């Protein structure tokens, strides 16, 4: 199995185009994101914290030799957000560029989300398969964009709605993805305080129910063992030495408040976890 920045991430996003449109059914939030990072348990990384010039970027960092400084998910005080998943493929190029830098470069760059993805698309062939979400949250308008280098040649701007992303292209109907999206939708349609919403989303992210057989996922995963494909069919992946090691929930409300909650595995032990929360206000 290729060791990318994150081999499986269940990224479920509820987004509105701008604060004025109020298209979200749970109107307190402009964005709700719930994400799992699946990775080799022993891969060195730094838990979420503030970093970058002025300590304005919040997210985890890869510490793998040669990949130091890459990330899989992060948000800035200026309202930029990025999330990465790897595209499931058995054969990868060991000399390809590190995908985690796609996230950290966006968070430190001055380009807007769509312009950045257009730049990335022109260089997409230099990377193994990936999916990248980028977003700008601004006083007058919010924008969320998507690009996958195994799909269309140009990025797209996402309309208001609920989206699900795993290790194929955006909205590819793997059984696990459809199940996760149903659970996510049912939770965000409730009237919950932020703390309750976060807890329910964390519960979803730790759902270990298997969703096999799944011919669509299995056809993309040719070369993977039957046991690994079965493990990867769950929202929360559990296999020896590899699986879900970080849960993240990000809320951005219409008053510019950001809530970032990370639940992280400790000591490569699936029974030991630590939860950390960060709260700050966007600074346009």
C-alpha positions in Angstrom: 0.0 0.0 0.0 1.3 3.4 -0.9 2.2 5.7 2.0 0.7 9.0 1.1 -0.2 11.8 3.4 -3.5 10.1 4.1 -4.6 7.0 2.3 -8.3 7.3 3.4 -10.0 10.4 4.6 -13.8 10.6 4.9 -14.4 14.3 4.3 -18.0 15.4 4.6 -18.6 19.0 3.9 -21.7 21.2 4.3 -21.1 24.6 2.7 -23.0 27.7 1.8 -21.9 30.1 -1.0 -22.0 33.1 1.3 -23.2 34.2 4.7 -26.0 36.1 3.0 -27.6 33.1 1.2 -28.3 31.1 4.4 -28.8 27.9 2.5 -27.8 25.6 5.3 -30.6 23.9 7.1 -28.7 24.3 10.4 -28.3 28.0 9.9 -25.7 28.7 12.5 -22.9 27.3 10.3 -21.3 28.3 7.1 -19.3 25.1 7.0 -19.3 21.8 8.8 -16.5 19.4 8.0 -15.9 15.9 9.5 -12.7 14.1 8.5 -10.8 10.9 9.2 -7.1 10.6 8.6 -6.1 7.0 8.0 -2.4 6.3 8.0 0.3 3.9 9.1 0.2 4.1 12.9 3.9 4.6 13.2 4.3 7.3 10.7 5.7 10.4 12.5 3.4 13.4 12.5 2.6 16.4 14.7 -0.8 16.9 16.2 -2.8 20.0 15.2 -1.5 23.3 16.5 -0.8 26.8 15.2 2.2 27.2 12.8 3.5 29.3 10.0 4.4 33.0 10.0 2.5 34.7 12.7 1.2 31.3 13.9 -2.0 31.8 11.8 -2.3 28.3 10.3 -4.0 25.5 12.4 -3.5 21.9 11.4 -1.4 18.8 11.8 2.0 18.3 10.1 3.8 15.4 8.5 7.2 14.6 10.0 8.1 11.7 7.7 11.6 12.1 6.3 11.5 13.9 3.0 7.9 14.9 3.6 8.4 17.2 6.6 6.0 20.2 6.5 3.3 18.6 4.5 -0.3 18.4 5.8 -3.6 16.7 5.2 -6.0 19.3 6.6 -5.7 22.8 7.9 -7.4 26.2 8.3 -6.0 29.7 8.7 -7.1 32.7 10.6 -7.5 34.5 7.3 -10.2 32.0 6.2 -8.4 29.6 4.0 -9.0 25.9 4.4 -7.6 22.8 2.6 -8.2 19.1 2.8 -6.4 16.3 1.0 -7.2 12.6 0.3 -5.1 10.2 -1.7 -6.6 8.3 -4.7 -6.6 4.6 -4.0 -4.3 2.9 -6.5 -2.0 -0.1 -6.0 1.0 1.1 -8.1 2.4 4.5 -7.2 5.5 6.4 -8.3 8.0 6.6 -5.4 9.7 9.6 -7.0 6.5 11.7 -7.3 6.1 14.9 -5.4 4.8 14.8 -1.9 1.1 15.4 -1.9 1.0 16.9 1.6 2.7 20.0 0.3 -0.4 20.7 -1.8 -2.2 21.6 1.5 0.6 23.5 3.3 1.5 25.5 0.1 -2.1 26.6 -0.3 -2.4 27.7 3.3 0.7 29.8 3.0 0.0 31.1 -0.5 -1.8 34.3 -1.5 -3.7 32.7 -4.3 -7.5 32.3 -3.9 -8.9 28.7 -3.8 -9.8 28.4 -7.5 -6.7 30.0 -8.9 -4.5 27.8 -6.7 -6.3 24.6 -8.0 -5.8 25.8 -11.6 -2.1 26.0 -10.9 -2.1 22.6 -9.2 -4.0 21.1 -12.2 -1.3 22.2 -14.5 1.2 20.2 -12.4 -1.1 17.3 -11.5 0.9 14.8 -13.4 3.8 15.3 -11.0 1.9 13.6 -8.2 0.4 10.3 -7.4 -3.4 10.3 -7.3 -5.0 12.8 -5.0 -8.1 14.9 -4.3 -7.8 18.4 -3.0 -10.5 20.7 -1.5 -9.6 24.3 -1.1 -11.8 27.1 0.4 -11.9 30.8 1.1 -14.2 32.2 3.8 -14.6 35.9 3.4 -16.8 38.7 4.7 -18.8 38.9 1.5 -18.6 35.4 0.0 -17.5 31.8 0.7 -16.0 29.6 -2.0 -15.2 25.9 -1.9 -13.4 24.3 -4.8 -12.3 20.7 -5.8 -9.7 19.2 -8.0 -8.7 15.5 -8.4 -5.8 14.6 -10.7 -7.5 11.4 -11.8 -10.6 13.2 -13.0 -11.5 16.3 -15.0 -8.6 18.5 -16.2 -9.9 21.6 -14.5 -11.0 22.3 -10.9 -14.7 23.1 -10.1 -16.4 25.5 -7.7 -18.8 23.6 -5.5 -22.4 24.9 -5.1 -24.0 25.0 -1.7 -24.8 21.5 -0.4 -23.4 18.4 1.2 -20.5 16.5 -0.3 -18.6 13.4 0.5 -15.0 12.5 -0.5 -13.0 9.4 0.1 -10.2 7.8 -2.0 -11.8 8.1 -5.3 -13.2 11.2 -7.1 -15.6 13.5 -5.3 -19.0 11.8 -4.8 -17.9 8.5 -6.2 -20.7 6.2 -4.7 -18.7 3.8 -2.7 -21.0 2.1 -0.2 -19.0 3.5 2.8 -19.3 7.0 1.4 -23.0 6.8 0.8 -23.5 5.5 4.3 -21.4 8.2 5.9 -23.2 10.9 3.9 -26.6 9.7 5.1 -25.4 9.7 8.8 -23.8 13.1 8.3 -26.9 14.6 6.7 -29.1 13.3 9.6 -26.9 14.9 12.2 -26.5 18.4 10.5 -30.3 18.5 10.0 -30.8 18.4 13.8 -30.9 21.5 15.9 -27.9 21.0 18.1 -25.5 23.3 20.0 -21.9 23.2 18.6 -20.7 20.9 21.3 -23.5 18.4 20.6 -22.8 18.6 16.9 -19.1 17.9 17.3 -19.8 14.9 19.5 -22.3 13.3 17.1 -19.9 13.8 14.2 -17.0 12.2 16.1 -19.3 9.3 16.8 -19.9 8.9 13.0 -16.2 9.1 12.2 -15.6 6.2 14.6 -18.2 3.9 12.9 -16.5 0.6 12.2 -19.3 -1.1 10.3 -18.0 -2.8 7.2 -19.6 -2.2 3.8 -18.6 -5.2 1.7 -19.0 -6.4 -0.9 -18.6 -3.1 -2.8 -17.7 -3.9 -6.5 -16.9 -0.2 -7.3 -14.4 0.1 -4.5 -12.9 -3.3 -5.1 -12.5 -2.6 -8.9 -10.4 0.4 -8.0 -8.5 -1.5 -5.4 -7.2 -4.3 -7.6 -3.9 -5.4 -6.0 -5.0 -4.9 -2.5 -5.6 -8.0 -0.3 -9.2 -9.1 0.4 -8.6 -8.3 4.1 -7.4 -4.8 3.4 -10.3 -4.0 1.1 -12.7 -5.2 3.7 -11.0 -3.0 6.4 -11.1 0.0 4.0 -14.8 -0.4 3.5 -15.5 1.1 7.0 -15.7 4.8 7.8 -13.3 4.0 10.7 -10.6 1.7 9.4 -9.0 -0.9 11.6 -6.2 -3.2 10.5 -2.9 -4.3 11.9 -0.6 -1.2 12.0 -2.8 0.9 9.8 -6.1 2.7 10.0 -7.9 5.7 11.4 -5.6 7.6 13.7 -7.1 11.1 13.7 -10.7 12.5 13.7 -11.2 16.2 12.9 -14.3 18.3 13.0 -14.3 21.9 11.9 -17.2 24.3 12.3 -17.3 27.9 10.9 -20.3 29.9 11.8 -21.9 33.0 10.4 -20.3 35.2 13.0 -16.8 34.2 11.8 -16.1 31.8 14.7 -14.0 28.7 14.0 -14.2 25.6 16.1 -11.5 22.9 15.4 -11.7 19.6 17.3 -9.1 16.9 16.8 -9.1 13.4 18.4 -5.7 11.8 18.0 -4.4 8.3 18.6 -1.6 8.1 21.1 1.4 5.7 21.1 0.1 3.7 18.0 -2.5 2.2 20.4 -6.1 2.1 19.3 -7.2 2.2 23.0 -5.4 5.5 23.8 -6.7 8.8 22.4 -6.4 12.5 23.2 -8.9 15.2 22.2 -7.9 18.9 21.7 -10.1 21.8 20.7 -9.2 25.2 19.3 -11.5 28.2 18.9 -10.7 31.5 17.1 -12.3 34.2 15.0 -11.6 34.8 11.3 -9.5 37.9 10.6 -10.2 39.2 7.1 
